[in-house]
Amino acid sequence: MKKPMEKHLTLREKILETIRDAIMTGALKPGEKVAEPDLAERFGISRTPIREAFRQLESEGYLTVIPRKGAVVTFFSPRDVEEFYAIKSILEGYAARRACEKLTDKEIEKLRTINEKLRHLADEGDVRHFFRIHNDFHELFLRAADNEKLSELVTNLVRKFQRLRYASLSLPGRMHISVKEHERIIEAFQSRNADMAETLVRKNAEYGGRVLMQETDGAPPLKPAEQAAALQLDI
């Protein structure tokens, strides 16, 4: 299968991708300043579109913009990680329970189609496109839950911690495991097993958070069995 064709990127999108990639690869580390002048020189533009890109990256949890000091790469503490995944697991678990009652057969089939796309992207090791389509999977059952306030809460929460979710999916083997876990979730939806759907989605987030916490100082270590289980769960 050929890699998905890259869409033509606007200058603003190129800036966004450049900074995101630098942060995810570790070229820019937590607490490090992202200099407007350097980016302006690199892209041959004024600072206005760069500041606009900074605002979006701040909303996604990549940067923290400090008045009169500029933008720095956001640092997430173990507590930040723990609290995010704890809240995400509760909200998305509830969404899965409600969606189990409301998803149409056509929507369930669409989940299968999305997951097949993810399978191909995992085979190619294409984390960037996998991440985008992975979001489509979760957003579909979130919309099916038919609760506007719930959808708003989850959307705003997830947007703020995009970097954590991308980092988790970048772990070795996680994309293929994600596809397998999606299959189990789809089966729960197909059989209208609300308890199973909620449990799967909640456990996914809980264990996914603990894997990332291992990479931060002061995080309680996972037992070998817990680590193995965590690596086999999608977020």
Backbone bond lengths (Angstrom), bond angles and torsions (degrees), N, CA, C in turn:
res aa  C-N    CA-C-N  psi(-1)  N-CA   C-N-CA  omega(-1)  CA-C   N-CA-C  phi
1 M - - - 1.476 - - 1.524 110.08 -
2 K 1.322 115.73 134.00 1.452 119.57 179.13 1.516 110.69 -75.31
3 K 1.321 115.44 150.75 1.462 119.43 177.41 1.524 109.58 -65.74
4 P 1.346 117.53 145.74 1.467 119.72 178.13 1.515 110.05 -56.84
5 M 1.319 116.34 138.88 1.466 120.68 -179.74 1.522 109.97 -69.61
6 E 1.321 116.01 129.12 1.452 120.53 179.20 1.533 109.42 -68.41
7 K 1.304 116.90 131.54 1.452 119.16 175.94 1.524 109.01 -73.16
8 H 1.315 115.29 158.08 1.459 119.73 177.86 1.525 108.57 -66.98
9 L 1.323 115.56 122.42 1.455 120.16 -177.03 1.523 110.91 -91.30
10 T 1.320 115.50 137.70 1.453 120.21 172.35 1.526 107.62 -74.73
11 L 1.320 116.36 167.66 1.459 120.45 179.89 1.526 110.36 -59.99
12 R 1.333 116.06 -42.22 1.471 120.03 179.39 1.527 110.65 -61.48
13 E 1.328 117.07 -41.26 1.455 120.69 179.89 1.529 111.38 -66.80
14 K 1.339 116.25 -35.12 1.461 119.82 177.65 1.531 110.66 -64.53
15 I 1.327 115.51 -39.05 1.463 119.79 178.07 1.528 109.69 -64.65
16 L 1.322 115.68 -44.89 1.467 120.16 179.11 1.520 110.80 -58.82
17 E 1.335 116.93 -48.83 1.456 121.00 -177.92 1.529 111.25 -63.93
18 T 1.337 116.22 -39.17 1.466 120.31 -179.75 1.524 111.20 -60.75
19 I 1.330 116.24 -46.59 1.467 120.11 -177.84 1.523 110.69 -71.57
20 R 1.335 116.93 -43.17 1.477 119.15 178.44 1.524 110.64 -57.72
21 D 1.329 116.12 -47.52 1.463 120.06 -178.39 1.524 111.52 -62.30
22 A 1.332 116.65 -41.10 1.462 120.59 -179.50 1.533 110.89 -62.91
23 I 1.327 116.45 -37.39 1.466 120.86 -179.92 1.523 110.32 -72.81
24 M 1.340 117.15 -44.55 1.455 120.66 -176.94 1.522 112.64 -68.68
25 T 1.340 117.25 -30.48 1.467 120.35 179.60 1.527 112.10 -86.51
26 G 1.339 116.73 -8.04 1.456 119.95 179.29 1.517 113.75 89.48
27 A 1.338 116.98 2.09 1.469 119.40 176.74 1.526 110.10 -63.97
28 L 1.341 115.70 -32.86 1.464 122.02 171.09 1.520 107.25 -113.63
29 K 1.317 117.25 125.28 1.457 121.72 -174.25 1.531 111.55 -104.94
30 P 1.349 117.40 158.48 1.466 120.75 178.89 1.527 112.05 -51.36
31 G 1.333 115.64 130.78 1.454 120.98 179.88 1.519 113.96 91.11
32 E 1.332 116.88 -13.03 1.464 120.60 -178.57 1.523 111.12 -77.74
33 K 1.315 116.54 140.24 1.466 121.10 -178.91 1.522 111.11 -77.18
34 V 1.331 115.83 140.23 1.458 122.30 174.30 1.528 106.43 -106.06
35 A 1.304 116.89 110.14 1.470 121.92 -169.63 1.524 112.50 -85.11
36 E 1.329 115.81 124.83 1.467 121.31 176.06 1.531 112.09 -61.25
37 P 1.339 119.07 -45.18 1.472 119.34 -177.99 1.525 113.05 -58.43
38 D 1.340 117.11 -39.76 1.462 120.65 -179.67 1.524 111.13 -63.82
39 L 1.339 116.23 -42.64 1.459 120.07 179.59 1.523 111.27 -69.49
40 A 1.340 116.55 -38.02 1.467 120.44 179.10 1.528 110.31 -61.87
41 E 1.330 115.27 -40.71 1.468 119.63 178.95 1.524 111.17 -69.59
42 R 1.323 116.33 -40.80 1.466 120.65 -177.77 1.525 112.03 -62.55
43 F 1.346 116.11 -43.14 1.462 120.46 -176.47 1.524 113.22 -96.43
44 G 1.331 116.73 -5.95 1.456 120.32 178.61 1.511 113.45 64.93
45 I 1.338 116.09 43.01 1.467 120.63 -176.46 1.523 109.88 -134.92
46 S 1.342 114.40 172.83 1.462 119.92 175.59 1.524 108.86 -77.01
47 R 1.319 115.54 174.77 1.468 119.21 -177.58 1.524 113.57 -81.86
48 T 1.340 117.44 -12.17 1.470 120.03 -176.64 1.528 113.00 -59.52
49 P 1.349 120.31 -52.08 1.464 119.25 178.93 1.525 112.77 -65.47
50 I 1.334 116.33 -26.79 1.462 119.62 177.54 1.518 109.86 -68.87
51 R 1.322 116.87 -42.65 1.465 120.11 178.48 1.522 111.31 -64.41
52 E 1.356 116.31 -35.63 1.458 120.12 176.89 1.530 110.30 -64.54
53 A 1.327 116.22 -41.06 1.467 120.51 177.90 1.521 110.21 -65.14
54 F 1.336 117.05 -38.92 1.466 121.01 178.55 1.523 110.97 -59.84
55 R 1.330 116.78 -40.66 1.469 120.27 -179.44 1.530 111.03 -63.24
56 Q 1.331 116.32 -40.42 1.464 118.54 178.58 1.517 110.79 -68.13
57 L 1.321 117.20 -42.59 1.460 120.89 -179.86 1.524 111.31 -65.28
58 E 1.326 116.58 -30.48 1.464 119.40 175.65 1.525 109.72 -68.26
59 S 1.334 117.59 -40.18 1.466 120.67 179.80 1.524 111.46 -66.20
60 E 1.352 117.17 -23.72 1.457 121.74 -179.74 1.524 112.25 -92.97
61 G 1.330 117.55 -2.04 1.457 120.38 177.35 1.519 115.45 86.58
62 Y 1.329 117.38 12.16 1.460 119.97 178.91 1.525 111.64 -86.57
63 L 1.327 116.19 -38.63 1.463 121.10 -176.34 1.523 110.95 -125.29
64 T 1.336 114.33 156.69 1.459 121.98 170.04 1.524 106.38 -122.54
65 V 1.321 116.39 120.23 1.466 120.69 -178.97 1.522 108.87 -94.40
66 I 1.331 115.64 119.06 1.455 122.03 -177.60 1.528 109.08 -105.42
67 P 1.342 118.41 122.97 1.464 121.13 -178.77 1.525 112.32 -52.61
68 R 1.315 116.16 133.54 1.465 125.08 177.76 1.533 113.48 65.77
69 K 1.329 117.45 3.12 1.462 120.01 178.09 1.521 112.31 -120.27
70 G 1.326 116.45 -27.46 1.462 119.60 179.98 1.523 112.83 104.33
71 A 1.322 115.21 -163.95 1.463 121.55 -174.92 1.521 111.59 -101.95
72 V 1.325 115.08 137.96 1.464 121.26 175.01 1.521 108.61 -128.56
73 V 1.323 116.05 156.29 1.458 120.76 177.82 1.528 108.94 -68.48
74 T 1.326 115.97 129.54 1.461 121.72 -176.43 1.530 111.60 -65.99
75 F 1.316 115.35 137.40 1.466 121.59 174.63 1.525 108.78 -102.99
76 F 1.328 116.58 128.36 1.458 121.56 175.58 1.519 109.11 -106.41
77 S 1.327 116.48 123.34 1.460 121.21 177.81 1.525 109.72 -80.69
78 P 1.341 118.04 165.04 1.468 119.99 174.84 1.521 111.88 -55.19
79 R 1.332 116.85 -35.95 1.464 119.55 179.64 1.533 111.01 -67.37
80 D 1.347 116.94 -39.13 1.464 120.22 176.57 1.525 110.54 -57.41
81 V 1.343 115.31 -46.50 1.467 120.73 -179.00 1.521 110.63 -63.13
82 E 1.320 115.93 -47.36 1.464 120.73 -178.04 1.527 111.28 -61.05
83 E 1.327 116.83 -45.36 1.462 120.49 -176.89 1.528 111.38 -68.40
84 F 1.335 116.75 -39.56 1.465 119.53 178.90 1.524 110.94 -59.95
85 Y 1.330 116.41 -51.11 1.459 119.06 -175.74 1.527 112.50 -71.20
86 A 1.322 117.02 -28.66 1.464 119.46 176.36 1.531 110.34 -64.79
87 I 1.331 115.75 -45.97 1.472 120.02 -179.67 1.523 110.11 -69.26
88 K 1.330 116.91 -42.40 1.466 121.19 -179.57 1.527 110.79 -60.21
89 S 1.327 116.68 -41.26 1.457 119.57 -177.42 1.528 111.50 -64.22
90 I 1.329 116.18 -39.63 1.470 120.17 -179.48 1.527 110.87 -68.54
91 L 1.338 116.23 -48.56 1.468 120.28 -176.16 1.530 111.99 -67.02
92 E 1.342 116.59 -47.34 1.457 119.07 -178.51 1.522 111.81 -71.12
93 G 1.331 116.47 -31.41 1.460 119.20 175.99 1.521 110.98 -62.95
94 Y 1.327 116.01 -43.08 1.461 120.69 177.74 1.521 110.49 -64.69
95 A 1.344 115.92 -40.34 1.467 120.33 177.90 1.523 110.52 -60.83
96 A 1.336 117.04 -41.66 1.464 120.89 179.63 1.527 110.86 -63.79
97 R 1.332 116.73 -40.12 1.468 120.48 178.44 1.525 110.88 -61.22
98 R 1.328 116.65 -47.15 1.464 120.42 179.77 1.533 111.14 -66.57
99 A 1.321 116.07 -40.01 1.459 120.17 -178.86 1.528 111.15 -64.19
100 C 1.321 116.29 -32.66 1.460 120.78 -178.86 1.531 111.09 -58.35
101 E 1.304 116.00 -31.21 1.460 121.13 -179.05 1.524 112.16 -85.05
102 K 1.340 117.31 -19.95 1.459 120.84 -169.47 1.525 115.32 -114.89
103 L 1.333 118.22 -20.01 1.457 120.35 -178.24 1.528 111.05 -60.13
104 T 1.329 116.04 133.16 1.458 120.18 175.94 1.529 108.81 -83.79
105 D 1.326 116.30 164.64 1.466 119.95 176.36 1.524 110.36 -60.02
106 K 1.335 116.59 -37.02 1.459 120.75 179.27 1.530 110.97 -63.95
107 E 1.323 117.37 -39.43 1.468 121.18 179.40 1.530 110.75 -69.41
108 I 1.314 116.87 -37.75 1.459 120.09 177.33 1.527 110.16 -64.40
109 E 1.318 116.31 -39.34 1.465 120.21 177.18 1.527 110.26 -65.37
110 K 1.319 116.94 -35.30 1.458 119.95 177.34 1.529 110.87 -65.94
111 L 1.338 116.67 -36.49 1.463 119.97 175.15 1.534 110.29 -60.56
112 R 1.312 116.38 -39.93 1.467 120.17 178.60 1.534 110.26 -64.43
113 T 1.330 116.30 -40.90 1.464 120.57 179.72 1.527 110.81 -63.28
114 I 1.329 115.92 -44.23 1.459 120.78 177.28 1.523 110.50 -59.61
115 N 1.326 115.79 -43.29 1.461 119.67 -177.54 1.526 112.05 -67.22
116 E 1.340 117.27 -31.72 1.463 120.04 175.89 1.531 110.23 -66.78
117 K 1.327 117.15 -39.26 1.462 120.37 175.14 1.521 110.34 -60.62
118 L 1.331 115.68 -41.51 1.459 120.27 179.54 1.529 111.12 -64.50
119 R 1.319 116.70 -35.93 1.461 120.42 179.07 1.534 110.85 -61.45
120 H 1.333 116.28 -44.47 1.464 120.23 178.86 1.522 111.23 -64.93
121 L 1.331 117.17 -41.49 1.466 120.61 -179.89 1.524 111.11 -66.49
122 A 1.333 116.72 -35.42 1.468 120.44 176.95 1.521 110.00 -65.37
123 D 1.339 117.31 -40.78 1.468 121.08 177.85 1.524 111.24 -60.12
124 E 1.354 115.78 -32.87 1.460 120.49 -178.89 1.530 112.88 -88.29
125 G 1.334 116.39 -8.69 1.455 119.83 -178.24 1.516 113.18 70.24
126 D 1.330 116.76 26.76 1.469 121.84 -176.50 1.530 109.72 -90.82
127 V 1.325 116.08 85.52 1.462 121.26 -175.54 1.516 111.86 -65.23
128 R 1.324 117.01 -39.94 1.466 120.43 -175.01 1.531 111.41 -60.70
129 H 1.337 116.74 -51.07 1.461 119.29 -179.49 1.535 111.08 -72.41
130 F 1.324 116.47 -33.37 1.458 120.06 176.98 1.526 110.16 -59.10
131 F 1.329 116.08 -44.02 1.460 120.97 -178.18 1.527 111.21 -60.41
132 R 1.323 116.25 -42.87 1.467 120.11 -178.45 1.522 111.35 -65.22
133 I 1.330 116.41 -45.61 1.462 119.47 -177.43 1.529 110.78 -75.41
134 H 1.322 116.71 -30.12 1.465 121.56 173.93 1.531 109.95 -57.56
135 N 1.319 116.02 -39.20 1.463 120.29 176.76 1.528 111.13 -62.27
136 D 1.341 116.67 -37.19 1.467 120.39 179.23 1.527 111.34 -60.13
137 F 1.317 116.31 -38.14 1.467 120.98 179.97 1.521 110.71 -60.58
138 H 1.322 115.77 -50.54 1.465 120.58 -177.92 1.532 111.57 -68.31
139 E 1.327 115.81 -37.79 1.464 119.38 -178.94 1.524 111.92 -66.77
140 L 1.332 117.06 -30.91 1.460 119.97 -179.05 1.528 111.12 -64.38
141 F 1.334 117.15 -49.87 1.467 117.05 -179.28 1.525 111.76 -74.25
142 L 1.336 116.78 -23.49 1.461 118.96 174.90 1.528 110.51 -66.55
143 R 1.338 116.65 -43.37 1.468 120.04 176.62 1.530 111.20 -63.72
144 A 1.329 115.67 -38.32 1.466 120.08 -178.73 1.530 111.95 -64.93
145 A 1.327 117.20 -23.35 1.465 120.46 178.47 1.520 111.43 -64.39
146 D 1.338 116.00 -21.10 1.468 122.25 173.15 1.527 112.81 58.22
147 N 1.329 114.98 49.52 1.464 121.07 177.72 1.527 106.53 -138.14
148 E 1.312 117.07 102.63 1.465 121.28 -173.33 1.525 113.00 -62.02
149 K 1.317 117.32 -41.26 1.472 120.14 -179.71 1.526 110.89 -66.26
150 L 1.327 115.81 -40.31 1.462 120.04 177.82 1.526 110.03 -63.13
151 S 1.329 116.75 -45.52 1.457 121.27 179.53 1.521 111.30 -60.38
152 E 1.318 116.29 -41.70 1.468 121.28 179.65 1.525 111.01 -64.10
153 L 1.326 116.28 -43.87 1.460 120.63 179.88 1.526 111.71 -62.19
154 V 1.328 116.40 -47.80 1.468 120.52 -178.27 1.522 110.55 -65.90
155 T 1.320 117.25 -44.42 1.465 121.38 -179.02 1.523 111.73 -59.74
156 N 1.323 117.02 -46.63 1.468 120.88 -179.98 1.525 111.69 -66.42
157 L 1.329 116.48 -39.08 1.465 120.34 179.93 1.518 110.98 -65.89
158 V 1.323 116.18 -48.80 1.459 121.11 -177.04 1.521 111.42 -64.96
159 R 1.337 117.16 -38.63 1.467 120.60 179.35 1.523 111.22 -58.97
160 K 1.318 116.39 -38.44 1.464 121.22 -176.97 1.531 112.42 -69.71
161 F 1.338 116.39 -22.56 1.463 119.92 -175.77 1.530 112.36 -121.09
162 Q 1.346 116.17 32.71 1.457 120.14 -179.90 1.527 111.85 -55.89
163 R 1.319 116.05 -38.24 1.455 119.69 -175.97 1.520 112.25 -61.26
164 L 1.332 116.73 -38.92 1.456 120.07 -179.89 1.523 110.92 -64.91
165 R 1.323 116.29 -42.66 1.458 120.76 -177.52 1.532 110.61 -67.40
166 Y 1.334 116.12 -38.96 1.460 119.86 177.53 1.526 110.18 -64.27
167 A 1.337 115.55 -42.22 1.459 119.94 -179.89 1.518 111.21 -61.82
168 S 1.324 116.90 -39.82 1.457 120.54 -179.67 1.525 111.27 -64.82
169 L 1.331 116.83 -44.24 1.458 120.42 -179.55 1.525 111.89 -69.37
170 S 1.324 117.34 -16.99 1.461 121.37 179.87 1.524 112.07 -82.63
171 L 1.322 117.63 -10.89 1.461 120.44 179.91 1.529 110.04 -64.14
172 P 1.337 117.94 145.15 1.471 120.76 -177.63 1.530 112.61 -54.42
173 G 1.318 115.36 126.88 1.456 120.73 176.11 1.511 115.66 83.64
174 R 1.335 117.43 -9.49 1.470 118.99 -172.88 1.524 113.80 -69.09
175 M 1.332 117.66 -31.53 1.468 118.21 -179.16 1.526 111.30 -65.46
176 H 1.335 117.34 -44.91 1.455 120.15 178.82 1.533 110.91 -65.00
177 I 1.316 115.89 -38.97 1.465 119.52 178.81 1.519 110.26 -66.57
178 S 1.331 116.20 -36.40 1.457 121.08 177.52 1.524 110.55 -58.21
179 V 1.322 116.41 -44.31 1.467 121.09 179.72 1.527 110.62 -60.26
180 K 1.333 116.48 -43.17 1.468 120.31 -179.97 1.528 111.15 -64.55
181 E 1.327 116.62 -39.41 1.460 119.89 179.40 1.529 111.16 -68.62
182 H 1.324 116.50 -35.64 1.462 119.87 175.44 1.522 110.70 -60.80
183 E 1.327 116.18 -37.74 1.462 120.07 178.68 1.529 110.62 -59.81
184 R 1.324 116.34 -41.05 1.461 120.23 179.24 1.528 111.82 -66.76
185 I 1.328 115.34 -38.37 1.463 119.59 178.10 1.533 110.14 -65.66
186 I 1.333 116.11 -43.00 1.463 120.14 178.89 1.533 110.35 -61.30
187 E 1.327 116.49 -40.63 1.472 120.17 178.37 1.525 111.03 -61.35
188 A 1.333 116.30 -39.75 1.464 120.11 178.26 1.522 110.50 -64.92
189 F 1.333 116.95 -40.85 1.467 120.50 176.69 1.530 110.43 -64.24
190 Q 1.330 115.94 -43.65 1.469 120.74 -177.41 1.531 111.58 -61.39
191 S 1.332 115.73 -39.57 1.463 120.29 -178.92 1.530 112.56 -87.37
192 R 1.327 115.98 1.48 1.472 122.78 -179.56 1.529 111.15 57.88
193 N 1.333 114.90 38.27 1.462 121.00 178.92 1.532 108.06 -94.34
194 A 1.325 116.56 88.57 1.464 121.76 -175.24 1.521 112.34 -63.74
195 D 1.332 117.16 -38.95 1.470 120.59 179.38 1.526 110.67 -61.02
196 M 1.336 116.21 -45.84 1.463 120.10 -179.50 1.522 111.14 -66.20
197 A 1.333 117.62 -42.57 1.464 121.01 179.99 1.524 110.65 -59.47
198 E 1.329 116.54 -46.48 1.465 119.96 179.74 1.521 111.14 -64.57
199 T 1.323 116.81 -43.63 1.464 120.49 -178.75 1.522 111.84 -61.95
200 L 1.331 117.13 -45.13 1.461 120.72 -179.49 1.519 111.66 -60.89
201 V 1.325 116.51 -47.79 1.461 120.20 -177.67 1.526 111.21 -66.02
202 R 1.324 117.05 -40.70 1.470 119.66 179.58 1.520 111.77 -66.27
203 K 1.323 117.32 -45.08 1.463 120.20 -179.77 1.519 111.19 -64.20
204 N 1.324 115.77 -37.42 1.462 119.63 177.99 1.522 111.33 -54.19
205 A 1.323 116.10 -49.86 1.461 120.78 -177.54 1.528 111.57 -68.79
206 E 1.323 117.09 -42.24 1.464 120.65 -178.03 1.528 111.84 -60.66
207 Y 1.322 116.51 -48.66 1.458 120.12 -179.40 1.523 111.56 -71.73
208 G 1.337 116.84 -37.47 1.454 119.45 178.31 1.517 111.79 -58.69
209 G 1.324 116.05 -38.83 1.455 120.27 178.19 1.511 112.90 -65.73
210 R 1.320 115.95 -38.60 1.467 119.10 -178.20 1.518 111.86 -68.86
211 V 1.334 117.55 -32.29 1.463 120.45 175.80 1.521 110.45 -61.48
212 L 1.323 116.72 -46.36 1.461 119.60 -179.49 1.523 111.66 -68.41
213 M 1.320 117.77 -33.11 1.455 120.53 179.41 1.517 112.02 -63.36
214 Q 1.316 117.08 -25.63 1.462 120.35 177.91 1.522 112.05 -61.91
215 E 1.334 115.31 -25.14 1.458 119.48 -176.06 1.522 112.65 -86.18
216 T 1.337 117.29 -0.85 1.459 120.52 179.86 1.518 109.66 -112.05
217 D 1.302 116.63 149.72 1.467 121.28 -179.58 1.511 111.16 -64.56
218 G 1.302 115.52 140.02 1.458 120.41 175.55 1.505 114.17 85.56
219 A 1.336 117.99 -0.88 1.451 120.28 -179.75 1.519 109.92 -76.62
220 P 1.351 118.18 137.01 1.452 120.22 178.23 1.518 110.31 -64.99
221 P 1.340 118.66 130.57 1.459 120.01 -177.17 1.522 112.03 -68.77
222 L 1.322 115.11 146.74 1.452 119.84 175.13 1.524 109.49 -81.44
223 K 1.304 116.35 144.32 1.448 120.60 171.16 1.522 107.82 -69.66
224 P 1.345 118.61 154.84 1.471 120.43 -178.16 1.529 113.33 -51.28
225 A 1.323 117.33 -43.55 1.462 120.25 -179.13 1.526 110.98 -66.31
226 E 1.336 116.38 -37.12 1.460 120.21 178.62 1.515 110.34 -68.33
227 Q 1.329 116.67 -40.37 1.457 119.88 179.75 1.518 111.24 -62.59
228 A 1.339 116.16 -43.18 1.454 120.05 178.50 1.522 110.86 -61.44
229 A 1.324 115.74 -41.91 1.478 119.71 179.43 1.518 110.68 -66.33
230 A 1.324 116.08 -40.67 1.461 120.12 -178.07 1.516 111.94 -63.43
231 L 1.326 116.82 -40.97 1.450 120.37 -178.93 1.522 111.87 -69.00
232 Q 1.314 117.43 -14.01 1.464 120.36 179.60 1.511 111.82 -100.90
233 L 1.305 116.73 15.38 1.468 119.25 178.46 1.504 111.03 -121.91
234 D 1.301 114.27 139.18 1.451 122.30 -179.45 1.517 109.67 -87.69
235 I 1.368 117.19 160.08 1.461 118.39 176.44 1.503 109.72 -115.92
